[in-house]
Each structure stands twice: as structure tokens, then as C-alpha cells.
Amino acid sequence: MQALIARGVIGDFRAGAPDILRFGFTPLYLGFEEVWHAAEHLRQVLAEREWERPEFSRAQAVT
């Protein structure tokens, strides 16, 4: 989630079995294009394994 936040995509991470990324999709605030861009950022983070970068390995106070 930290790698996504660095890209401007805000969500929540819940540790435990299983580890879960959570996103709040609210039609009142978000349009199709914003959801599409968030999904593309997620794809890139996964494809490039950005979560393994050192700056995202440190536990943060929130998310």
C-alpha cells in the first residue's frame, strides 16, 4: 500500500491472515477514469515489484 500511496492512490492495508489491500470506491466522489488509473498503478506496482523497495519496507504508523 505504501508504494500505491507514493503514486497518489490511497487505500488501507490490513495485516493478518490473509494480508489485504482495501479500497473505498464511492461513486459520488470517484469516476470511471480515476478507478481505471488506480488499477493501472496497482498493475505497475505489482509488475515492477515496487513494494520490495527499501523505502516501502519500513512499518509506518498508519497504513
N, CA, C and O atoms as a Tripos MOL2 file, in Angstrom:
@<TRIPOS>MOLECULE
protein
  252   251    63     0     0
PROTEIN
NO_CHARGES

@<TRIPOS>ATOM
      1 N           0.8260   -1.1870    0.0000 N.3       1 MET1
      2 CA          0.0000    0.0000    0.0000 C.3       1 MET1
      3 C           0.8720    1.2520    0.0000 C.2       1 MET1
      4 O           0.4980    2.2640   -0.5940 O.2       1 MET1
      5 N           2.0190    1.1970    0.6540 N.am      2 GLN2
      6 CA          2.8930    2.3630    0.6710 C.3       2 GLN2
      7 C           3.3420    2.7510   -0.7360 C.2       2 GLN2
      8 O           3.4450    3.9380   -1.0430 O.2       2 GLN2
      9 N           3.6070    1.7770   -1.5840 N.am      3 ALA3
     10 CA          4.0090    2.0730   -2.9660 C.3       3 ALA3
     11 C           2.8640    2.7340   -3.7270 C.2       3 ALA3
     12 O           3.1020    3.6220   -4.5450 O.2       3 ALA3
     13 N           1.6400    2.3200   -3.4730 N.am      4 LEU4
     14 CA          0.4880    2.9450   -4.1260 C.3       4 LEU4
     15 C           0.2680    4.3610   -3.6050 C.2       4 LEU4
     16 O          -0.0370    5.2700   -4.3780 O.2       4 LEU4
     17 N           0.4220    4.5470   -2.2970 N.am      5 ILE5
     18 CA          0.2560    5.8850   -1.7240 C.3       5 ILE5
     19 C           1.2810    6.8390   -2.3140 C.2       5 ILE5
     20 O           0.9730    8.0010   -2.5800 O.2       5 ILE5
     21 N           2.5010    6.3510   -2.5200 N.am      6 ALA6
     22 CA          3.5400    7.1820   -3.1360 C.3       6 ALA6
     23 C           3.1390    7.6090   -4.5460 C.2       6 ALA6
     24 O           3.6200    8.6270   -5.0440 O.2       6 ALA6
     25 N           2.2650    6.8390   -5.1920 N.am      7 ARG7
     26 CA          1.7730    7.1630   -6.5300 C.3       7 ARG7
     27 C           0.4790    7.9680   -6.4890 C.2       7 ARG7
     28 O          -0.0680    8.3130   -7.5360 O.2       7 ARG7
     29 N          -0.0170    8.2720   -5.2840 N.am      8 GLY8
     30 CA         -1.2450    9.0580   -5.1540 C.3       8 GLY8
     31 C          -2.5160    8.2360   -5.0500 C.2       8 GLY8
     32 O          -3.6130    8.7940   -5.0880 O.2       8 GLY8
     33 N          -2.3920    6.9160   -4.9180 N.am      9 VAL9
     34 CA         -3.5610    6.0380   -4.7610 C.3       9 VAL9
     35 C          -3.6920    5.7240   -3.2730 C.2       9 VAL9
     36 O          -2.8000    5.1160   -2.6820 O.2       9 VAL9
     37 N          -4.8020    6.1380   -2.6730 N.am     10 ILE10
     38 CA         -4.9770    5.9730   -1.2390 C.3      10 ILE10
     39 C          -5.8700    4.7680   -0.9600 C.2      10 ILE10
     40 O          -6.9350    4.5990   -1.5540 O.2      10 ILE10
     41 N          -5.4020    3.9570   -0.0540 N.am     11 GLY11
     42 CA         -6.1510    2.7750    0.3630 C.3      11 GLY11
     43 C          -5.7600    2.4170    1.7790 C.2      11 GLY11
     44 O          -5.2010    3.2400    2.5040 O.2      11 GLY11
     45 N          -6.0520    1.1890    2.1750 N.am     12 ASP12
     46 CA         -5.7880    0.7320    3.5280 C.3      12 ASP12
     47 C          -5.2150   -0.6680    3.4500 C.2      12 ASP12
     48 O          -5.5910   -1.4510    2.5770 O.2      12 ASP12
     49 N          -4.2980   -0.9890    4.3670 N.am     13 PHE13
     50 CA         -3.7050   -2.3230    4.4260 C.3      13 PHE13
     51 C          -4.0510   -2.9430    5.7630 C.2      13 PHE13
     52 O          -3.8760   -2.3190    6.8100 O.2      13 PHE13
     53 N          -4.5450   -4.1750    5.7280 N.am     14 ARG14
     54 CA         -4.8530   -4.9110    6.9440 C.3      14 ARG14
     55 C          -3.9330   -6.1100    7.0330 C.2      14 ARG14
     56 O          -4.0050   -7.0220    6.2080 O.2      14 ARG14
     57 N          -3.0640   -6.1080    8.0400 N.am     15 ALA15
     58 CA         -2.1440   -7.2310    8.2360 C.3      15 ALA15
     59 C          -2.8610   -8.3540    8.9760 C.2      15 ALA15
     60 O          -3.7610   -8.1210    9.7840 O.2      15 ALA15
     61 N          -2.4530   -9.5260    8.6900 N.am     16 GLY16
     62 CA         -3.0410  -10.7070    9.3020 C.3      16 GLY16
     63 C          -3.2770  -11.7360    8.2150 C.2      16 GLY16
     64 O          -2.9320  -11.5160    7.0550 O.2      16 GLY16
     65 N          -3.8480  -12.8220    8.5810 N.am     17 ALA17
     66 CA         -4.0930  -13.8710    7.5870 C.3      17 ALA17
     67 C          -5.4980  -13.7170    7.0200 C.2      17 ALA17
     68 O          -6.4560  -13.8780    7.7760 O.2      17 ALA17
     69 N          -5.6750  -13.4230    5.7770 N.am     18 PRO18
     70 CA         -4.6520  -13.0390    4.7980 C.3      18 PRO18
     71 C          -4.4080  -11.5340    4.8410 C.2      18 PRO18
     72 O          -5.2710  -10.7760    5.2820 O.2      18 PRO18
     73 N          -3.2400  -11.1020    4.3860 N.am     19 ASP19
     74 CA         -2.9660   -9.6670    4.2580 C.3      19 ASP19
     75 C          -3.8640   -9.1090    3.1580 C.2      19 ASP19
     76 O          -3.9990   -9.7160    2.0950 O.2      19 ASP19
     77 N          -4.4690   -7.9690    3.4060 N.am     20 ILE20
     78 CA         -5.4720   -7.4420    2.4780 C.3      20 ILE20
     79 C          -5.2260   -5.9660    2.1820 C.2      20 ILE20
     80 O          -4.9580   -5.1780    3.0890 O.2      20 ILE20
     81 N          -5.3200   -5.6000    0.9030 N.am     21 LEU21
     82 CA         -5.3760   -4.1990    0.4890 C.3      21 LEU21
     83 C          -6.8480   -3.8460    0.3280 C.2      21 LEU21
     84 O          -7.6030   -4.5930   -0.2940 O.2      21 LEU21
     85 N          -7.2590   -2.7080    0.8890 N.am     22 ARG22
     86 CA         -8.6660   -2.3060    0.7780 C.3      22 ARG22
     87 C          -8.7590   -0.9350    0.1150 C.2      22 ARG22
     88 O          -7.9400   -0.0480    0.3580 O.2      22 ARG22
     89 N          -9.7740   -0.7880   -0.7240 N.am     23 PHE23
     90 CA        -10.0210    0.4720   -1.4210 C.3      23 PHE23
     91 C         -11.4890    0.8330   -1.2510 C.2      23 PHE23
     92 O         -12.3550   -0.0420   -1.2680 O.2      23 PHE23
     93 N         -11.7660    2.1160   -1.0880 N.am     24 GLY24
     94 CA        -13.1410    2.5770   -0.9750 C.3      24 GLY24
     95 C         -13.5650    3.2470   -2.2750 C.2      24 GLY24
     96 O         -13.1050    4.3420   -2.5990 O.2      24 GLY24
     97 N         -14.4400    2.5840   -3.0130 N.am     25 PHE25
     98 CA        -14.9340    3.1360   -4.2770 C.3      25 PHE25
     99 C         -16.2860    3.7870   -4.0310 C.2      25 PHE25
    100 O         -17.2890    3.1070   -3.8130 O.2      25 PHE25
    101 N         -16.2980    5.0980   -4.0680 N.am     26 THR26
    102 CA        -17.5180    5.8490   -3.8190 C.3      26 THR26
    103 C         -17.9260    6.5800   -5.0890 C.2      26 THR26
    104 O         -17.2410    7.5150   -5.5050 O.2      26 THR26
    105 N         -19.0240    6.1760   -5.7120 N.am     27 PRO27
    106 CA        -19.4310    6.7990   -6.9760 C.3      27 PRO27
    107 C         -19.6630    8.3060   -6.8700 C.2      27 PRO27
    108 O         -19.5410    9.0270   -7.8600 O.2      27 PRO27
    109 N         -19.9900    8.7730   -5.6860 N.am     28 LEU28
    110 CA        -20.2250   10.2000   -5.5070 C.3      28 LEU28
    111 C         -18.9380   11.0100   -5.6900 C.2      28 LEU28
    112 O         -18.9820   12.1650   -6.1140 O.2      28 LEU28
    113 N         -17.7890   10.3980   -5.3670 N.am     29 TYR29
    114 CA        -16.5120   11.1080   -5.4180 C.3      29 TYR29
    115 C         -15.5970   10.6540   -6.5430 C.2      29 TYR29
    116 O         -14.7620   11.4320   -7.0040 O.2      29 TYR29
    117 N         -15.7340    9.4140   -6.9970 N.am     30 LEU30
    118 CA        -14.8190    8.8520   -7.9850 C.3      30 LEU30
    119 C         -15.5260    8.5480   -9.2940 C.2      30 LEU30
    120 O         -16.6620    8.0740   -9.3110 O.2      30 LEU30
    121 N         -14.8370    8.8280  -10.3820 N.am     31 GLY31
    122 CA        -15.3590    8.4760  -11.6940 C.3      31 GLY31
    123 C         -14.6370    7.2560  -12.2460 C.2      31 GLY31
    124 O         -13.6610    6.7830  -11.6640 O.2      31 GLY31
    125 N         -15.1190    6.7590  -13.3600 N.am     32 PHE32
    126 CA        -14.5340    5.5790  -14.0040 C.3      32 PHE32
    127 C         -13.0490    5.7710  -14.2830 C.2      32 PHE32
    128 O         -12.2470    4.8640  -14.0640 O.2      32 PHE32
    129 N         -12.6880    6.9520  -14.7670 N.am     33 GLU33
    130 CA        -11.2970    7.2050  -15.1480 C.3      33 GLU33
    131 C         -10.3540    7.1310  -13.9450 C.2      33 GLU33
    132 O          -9.2450    6.6080  -14.0610 O.2      33 GLU33
    133 N         -10.7830    7.6460  -12.7960 N.am     34 GLU34
    134 CA         -9.9450    7.5760  -11.5960 C.3      34 GLU34
    135 C          -9.7460    6.1360  -11.1320 C.2      34 GLU34
    136 O          -8.6500    5.7660  -10.7120 O.2      34 GLU34
    137 N         -10.7820    5.3350  -11.2050 N.am     35 VAL35
    138 CA        -10.6760    3.9190  -10.8350 C.3      35 VAL35
    139 C          -9.7510    3.2050  -11.8150 C.2      35 VAL35
    140 O          -8.9290    2.3840  -11.4090 O.2      35 VAL35
    141 N          -9.8820    3.5120  -13.0990 N.am     36 TRP36
    142 CA         -9.0270    2.9190  -14.1240 C.3      36 TRP36
    143 C          -7.5490    3.2320  -13.8560 C.2      36 TRP36
    144 O          -6.6940    2.3510  -13.9410 O.2      36 TRP36
    145 N          -7.2650    4.4940  -13.5320 N.am     37 HIS37
    146 CA         -5.8810    4.8950  -13.2490 C.3      37 HIS37
    147 C          -5.3510    4.2020  -11.9880 C.2      37 HIS37
    148 O          -4.1920    3.7910  -11.9550 O.2      37 HIS37
    149 N          -6.1750    4.0700  -10.9660 N.am     38 ALA38
    150 CA         -5.7560    3.3760   -9.7470 C.3      38 ALA38
    151 C          -5.4220    1.9160  -10.0500 C.2      38 ALA38
    152 O          -4.4310    1.3870   -9.5480 O.2      38 ALA38
    153 N          -6.2470    1.2680  -10.8680 N.am     39 ALA39
    154 CA         -5.9810   -0.1190  -11.2500 C.3      39 ALA39
    155 C          -4.6900   -0.2250  -12.0580 C.2      39 ALA39
    156 O          -3.9430   -1.1900  -11.9000 O.2      39 ALA39
    157 N          -4.4240    0.7370  -12.9080 N.am     40 GLU40
    158 CA         -3.1830    0.7420  -13.6880 C.3      40 GLU40
    159 C          -1.9710    0.9240  -12.7740 C.2      40 GLU40
    160 O          -0.9420    0.2790  -12.9740 O.2      40 GLU40
    161 N          -2.0870    1.7890  -11.7820 N.am     41 HIS41
    162 CA         -0.9990    1.9530  -10.8150 C.3      41 HIS41
    163 C          -0.7630    0.6500  -10.0580 C.2      41 HIS41
    164 O           0.3850    0.2580   -9.8460 O.2      41 HIS41
    165 N          -1.8240   -0.0180   -9.6540 N.am     42 LEU42
    166 CA         -1.6850   -1.2990   -8.9640 C.3      42 LEU42
    167 C          -0.9800   -2.3090   -9.8600 C.2      42 LEU42
    168 O          -0.0980   -3.0350   -9.4010 O.2      42 LEU42
    169 N          -1.3580   -2.3620  -11.1220 N.am     43 ARG43
    170 CA         -0.7150   -3.2780  -12.0650 C.3      43 ARG43
    171 C           0.7800   -2.9960  -12.1670 C.2      43 ARG43
    172 O           1.5920   -3.9210  -12.1620 O.2      43 ARG43
    173 N           1.1400   -1.7210  -12.2590 N.am     44 GLN44
    174 CA          2.5510   -1.3490  -12.3800 C.3      44 GLN44
    175 C           3.3350   -1.6830  -11.1160 C.2      44 GLN44
    176 O           4.4600   -2.1760  -11.1970 O.2      44 GLN44
    177 N           2.7510   -1.4200   -9.9520 N.am     45 VAL45
    178 CA          3.4120   -1.7400   -8.6840 C.3      45 VAL45
    179 C           3.6790   -3.2420   -8.6000 C.2      45 VAL45
    180 O           4.7540   -3.6640   -8.1740 O.2      45 VAL45
    181 N           2.7010   -4.0390   -9.0050 N.am     46 LEU46
    182 CA          2.8680   -5.4930   -8.9670 C.3      46 LEU46
    183 C           3.8850   -5.9650  -10.0050 C.2      46 LEU46
    184 O           4.7370   -6.8010   -9.7070 O.2      46 LEU46
    185 N           3.7950   -5.4360  -11.2070 N.am     47 ALA47
    186 CA          4.6970   -5.8610  -12.2870 C.3      47 ALA47
    187 C           6.1540   -5.5000  -11.9870 C.2      47 ALA47
    188 O           7.0670   -6.2580  -12.3130 O.2      47 ALA47
    189 N           6.3610   -4.3480  -11.3710 N.am     48 GLU48
    190 CA          7.7180   -3.8650  -11.0870 C.3      48 GLU48
    191 C           8.1830   -4.2040   -9.6720 C.2      48 GLU48
    192 O           9.2960   -3.8560   -9.2770 O.2      48 GLU48
    193 N           7.3120   -4.8930   -8.9040 N.am     49 ARG49
    194 CA          7.6210   -5.3230   -7.5330 C.3      49 ARG49
    195 C           8.1030   -4.1460   -6.6810 C.2      49 ARG49
    196 O           9.0550   -4.2680   -5.9100 O.2      49 ARG49
    197 N           7.4300   -3.0180   -6.8350 N.am     50 GLU50
    198 CA          7.8390   -1.7930   -6.1320 C.3      50 GLU50
    199 C           7.7590   -1.9250   -4.6170 C.2      50 GLU50
    200 O           8.4920   -1.2400   -3.9040 O.2      50 GLU50
    201 N           6.8900   -2.7830   -4.1140 N.am     51 TRP51
    202 CA          6.7410   -2.9220   -2.6660 C.3      51 TRP51
    203 C           8.0200   -3.4350   -2.0080 C.2      51 TRP51
    204 O           8.1660   -3.3390   -0.7900 O.2      51 TRP51
    205 N           8.9470   -3.9800   -2.7990 N.am     52 GLU52
    206 CA         10.1970   -4.5000   -2.2480 C.3      52 GLU52
    207 C          11.2710   -3.4200   -2.1000 C.2      52 GLU52
    208 O          12.3420   -3.6890   -1.5550 O.2      52 GLU52
    209 N          11.0040   -2.2240   -2.5700 N.am     53 ARG53
    210 CA         11.9840   -1.1470   -2.4420 C.3      53 ARG53
    211 C          12.1750   -0.8090   -0.9670 C.2      53 ARG53
    212 O          11.2250   -0.8890   -0.1880 O.2      53 ARG53
    213 N          13.4030   -0.4300   -0.5710 N.am     54 PRO54
    214 CA         13.7050   -0.1890    0.8520 C.3      54 PRO54
    215 C          12.7900    0.8270    1.5290 C.2      54 PRO54
    216 O          12.4270    0.6480    2.6910 O.2      54 PRO54
    217 N          12.4180    1.8750    0.8290 N.am     55 GLU55
    218 CA         11.5900    2.9090    1.4680 C.3      55 GLU55
    219 C          10.1890    2.4110    1.8040 C.2      55 GLU55
    220 O           9.5000    3.0260    2.6170 O.2      55 GLU55
    221 N           9.7550    1.3110    1.1940 N.am     56 PHE56
    222 CA          8.4400    0.7460    1.4910 C.3      56 PHE56
    223 C           8.5140   -0.4340    2.4450 C.2      56 PHE56
    224 O           7.4850   -1.0300    2.7620 O.2      56 PHE56
    225 N           9.7050   -0.7830    2.9090 N.am     57 SER57
    226 CA          9.8960   -1.9180    3.8110 C.3      57 SER57
    227 C           9.7310   -1.5270    5.2770 C.2      57 SER57
    228 O           9.5620   -2.3960    6.1330 O.2      57 SER57
    229 N           9.7780   -0.2480    5.5720 N.am     58 ARG58
    230 CA          9.6390    0.2170    6.9510 C.3      58 ARG58
    231 C           8.1710    0.3020    7.3340 C.2      58 ARG58
    232 O           7.3450    0.7970    6.5660 O.2      58 ARG58
    233 N           7.8560   -0.1810    8.5190 N.am     59 ALA59
    234 CA          6.4910   -0.0880    9.0200 C.3      59 ALA59
    235 C           6.1550    1.3820    9.3060 C.2      59 ALA59
    236 O           6.9460    2.1090    9.9080 O.2      59 ALA59
    237 N           4.9920    1.7910    8.8700 N.am     60 GLN60
    238 CA          4.5370    3.1540    9.0840 C.3      60 GLN60
    239 C           3.5000    3.1770   10.2000 C.2      60 GLN60
    240 O           2.9220    2.1430   10.5320 O.2      60 GLN60
    241 N           3.2630    4.3440   10.7780 N.am     61 ALA61
    242 CA          2.2740    4.4690   11.8520 C.3      61 ALA61
    243 C           0.8690    4.1640   11.3450 C.2      61 ALA61
    244 O           0.0560    3.5800   12.0620 O.2      61 ALA61
    245 N           0.5890    4.5610   10.1100 N.am     62 VAL62
    246 CA         -0.7300    4.3320    9.5170 C.3      62 VAL62
    247 C          -0.5270    3.7590    8.1410 C.2      62 VAL62
    248 O           0.3370    4.2160    7.3920 O.2      62 VAL62
    249 N          -1.3360    2.7350    7.7900 N.am     63 THR63
    250 CA         -1.2870    2.0590    6.5020 C.3      63 THR63
    251 C           0.0900    1.5990    6.2640 C.2      63 THR63
    252 O           0.3700    0.9970    5.2270 O.2      63 THR63
@<TRIPOS>BOND
     1     1     2 1
     2     2     3 1
     3     3     4 2
     4     3     5 am
     5     5     6 1
     6     6     7 1
     7     7     8 2
     8     7     9 am
     9     9    10 1
    10    10    11 1
    11    11    12 2
    12    11    13 am
    13    13    14 1
    14    14    15 1
    15    15    16 2
    16    15    17 am
    17    17    18 1
    18    18    19 1
    19    19    20 2
    20    19    21 am
    21    21    22 1
    22    22    23 1
    23    23    24 2
    24    23    25 am
    25    25    26 1
    26    26    27 1
    27    27    28 2
    28    27    29 am
    29    29    30 1
    30    30    31 1
    31    31    32 2
    32    31    33 am
    33    33    34 1
    34    34    35 1
    35    35    36 2
    36    35    37 am
    37    37    38 1
    38    38    39 1
    39    39    40 2
    40    39    41 am
    41    41    42 1
    42    42    43 1
    43    43    44 2
    44    43    45 am
    45    45    46 1
    46    46    47 1
    47    47    48 2
    48    47    49 am
    49    49    50 1
    50    50    51 1
    51    51    52 2
    52    51    53 am
    53    53    54 1
    54    54    55 1
    55    55    56 2
    56    55    57 am
    57    57    58 1
    58    58    59 1
    59    59    60 2
    60    59    61 am
    61    61    62 1
    62    62    63 1
    63    63    64 2
    64    63    65 am
    65    65    66 1
    66    66    67 1
    67    67    68 2
    68    67    69 am
    69    69    70 1
    70    70    71 1
    71    71    72 2
    72    71    73 am
    73    73    74 1
    74    74    75 1
    75    75    76 2
    76    75    77 am
    77    77    78 1
    78    78    79 1
    79    79    80 2
    80    79    81 am
    81    81    82 1
    82    82    83 1
    83    83    84 2
    84    83    85 am
    85    85    86 1
    86    86    87 1
    87    87    88 2
    88    87    89 am
    89    89    90 1
    90    90    91 1
    91    91    92 2
    92    91    93 am
    93    93    94 1
    94    94    95 1
    95    95    96 2
    96    95    97 am
    97    97    98 1
    98    98    99 1
    99    99   100 2
   100    99   101 am
   101   101   102 1
   102   102   103 1
   103   103   104 2
   104   103   105 am
   105   105   106 1
   106   106   107 1
   107   107   108 2
   108   107   109 am
   109   109   110 1
   110   110   111 1
   111   111   112 2
   112   111   113 am
   113   113   114 1
   114   114   115 1
   115   115   116 2
   116   115   117 am
   117   117   118 1
   118   118   119 1
   119   119   120 2
   120   119   121 am
   121   121   122 1
   122   122   123 1
   123   123   124 2
   124   123   125 am
   125   125   126 1
   126   126   127 1
   127   127   128 2
   128   127   129 am
   129   129   130 1
   130   130   131 1
   131   131   132 2
   132   131   133 am
   133   133   134 1
   134   134   135 1
   135   135   136 2
   136   135   137 am
   137   137   138 1
   138   138   139 1
   139   139   140 2
   140   139   141 am
   141   141   142 1
   142   142   143 1
   143   143   144 2
   144   143   145 am
   145   145   146 1
   146   146   147 1
   147   147   148 2
   148   147   149 am
   149   149   150 1
   150   150   151 1
   151   151   152 2
   152   151   153 am
   153   153   154 1
   154   154   155 1
   155   155   156 2
   156   155   157 am
   157   157   158 1
   158   158   159 1
   159   159   160 2
   160   159   161 am
   161   161   162 1
   162   162   163 1
   163   163   164 2
   164   163   165 am
   165   165   166 1
   166   166   167 1
   167   167   168 2
   168   167   169 am
   169   169   170 1
   170   170   171 1
   171   171   172 2
   172   171   173 am
   173   173   174 1
   174   174   175 1
   175   175   176 2
   176   175   177 am
   177   177   178 1
   178   178   179 1
   179   179   180 2
   180   179   181 am
   181   181   182 1
   182   182   183 1
   183   183   184 2
   184   183   185 am
   185   185   186 1
   186   186   187 1
   187   187   188 2
   188   187   189 am
   189   189   190 1
   190   190   191 1
   191   191   192 2
   192   191   193 am
   193   193   194 1
   194   194   195 1
   195   195   196 2
   196   195   197 am
   197   197   198 1
   198   198   199 1
   199   199   200 2
   200   199   201 am
   201   201   202 1
   202   202   203 1
   203   203   204 2
   204   203   205 am
   205   205   206 1
   206   206   207 1
   207   207   208 2
   208   207   209 am
   209   209   210 1
   210   210   211 1
   211   211   212 2
   212   211   213 am
   213   213   214 1
   214   214   215 1
   215   215   216 2
   216   215   217 am
   217   217   218 1
   218   218   219 1
   219   219   220 2
   220   219   221 am
   221   221   222 1
   222   222   223 1
   223   223   224 2
   224   223   225 am
   225   225   226 1
   226   226   227 1
   227   227   228 2
   228   227   229 am
   229   229   230 1
   230   230   231 1
   231   231   232 2
   232   231   233 am
   233   233   234 1
   234   234   235 1
   235   235   236 2
   236   235   237 am
   237   237   238 1
   238   238   239 1
   239   239   240 2
   240   239   241 am
   241   241   242 1
   242   242   243 1
   243   243   244 2
   244   243   245 am
   245   245   246 1
   246   246   247 1
   247   247   248 2
   248   247   249 am
   249   249   250 1
   250   250   251 1
   251   251   252 2
@<TRIPOS>SUBSTRUCTURE
     1 MET1         2 RESIDUE 1 A MET
     2 GLN2         6 RESIDUE 1 A GLN
     3 ALA3        10 RESIDUE 1 A ALA
     4 LEU4        14 RESIDUE 1 A LEU
     5 ILE5        18 RESIDUE 1 A ILE
     6 ALA6        22 RESIDUE 1 A ALA
     7 ARG7        26 RESIDUE 1 A ARG
     8 GLY8        30 RESIDUE 1 A GLY
     9 VAL9        34 RESIDUE 1 A VAL
    10 ILE10       38 RESIDUE 1 A ILE
    11 GLY11       42 RESIDUE 1 A GLY
    12 ASP12       46 RESIDUE 1 A ASP
    13 PHE13       50 RESIDUE 1 A PHE
    14 ARG14       54 RESIDUE 1 A ARG
    15 ALA15       58 RESIDUE 1 A ALA
    16 GLY16       62 RESIDUE 1 A GLY
    17 ALA17       66 RESIDUE 1 A ALA
    18 PRO18       70 RESIDUE 1 A PRO
    19 ASP19       74 RESIDUE 1 A ASP
    20 ILE20       78 RESIDUE 1 A ILE
    21 LEU21       82 RESIDUE 1 A LEU
    22 ARG22       86 RESIDUE 1 A ARG
    23 PHE23       90 RESIDUE 1 A PHE
    24 GLY24       94 RESIDUE 1 A GLY
    25 PHE25       98 RESIDUE 1 A PHE
    26 THR26      102 RESIDUE 1 A THR
    27 PRO27      106 RESIDUE 1 A PRO
    28 LEU28      110 RESIDUE 1 A LEU
    29 TYR29      114 RESIDUE 1 A TYR
    30 LEU30      118 RESIDUE 1 A LEU
    31 GLY31      122 RESIDUE 1 A GLY
    32 PHE32      126 RESIDUE 1 A PHE
    33 GLU33      130 RESIDUE 1 A GLU
    34 GLU34      134 RESIDUE 1 A GLU
    35 VAL35      138 RESIDUE 1 A VAL
    36 TRP36      142 RESIDUE 1 A TRP
    37 HIS37      146 RESIDUE 1 A HIS
    38 ALA38      150 RESIDUE 1 A ALA
    39 ALA39      154 RESIDUE 1 A ALA
    40 GLU40      158 RESIDUE 1 A GLU
    41 HIS41      162 RESIDUE 1 A HIS
    42 LEU42      166 RESIDUE 1 A LEU
    43 ARG43      170 RESIDUE 1 A ARG
    44 GLN44      174 RESIDUE 1 A GLN
    45 VAL45      178 RESIDUE 1 A VAL
    46 LEU46      182 RESIDUE 1 A LEU
    47 ALA47      186 RESIDUE 1 A ALA
    48 GLU48      190 RESIDUE 1 A GLU
    49 ARG49      194 RESIDUE 1 A ARG
    50 GLU50      198 RESIDUE 1 A GLU
    51 TRP51      202 RESIDUE 1 A TRP
    52 GLU52      206 RESIDUE 1 A GLU
    53 ARG53      210 RESIDUE 1 A ARG
    54 PRO54      214 RESIDUE 1 A PRO
    55 GLU55      218 RESIDUE 1 A GLU
    56 PHE56      222 RESIDUE 1 A PHE
    57 SER57      226 RESIDUE 1 A SER
    58 ARG58      230 RESIDUE 1 A ARG
    59 ALA59      234 RESIDUE 1 A ALA
    60 GLN60      238 RESIDUE 1 A GLN
    61 ALA61      242 RESIDUE 1 A ALA
    62 VAL62      246 RESIDUE 1 A VAL
    63 THR63      250 RESIDUE 1 A THR
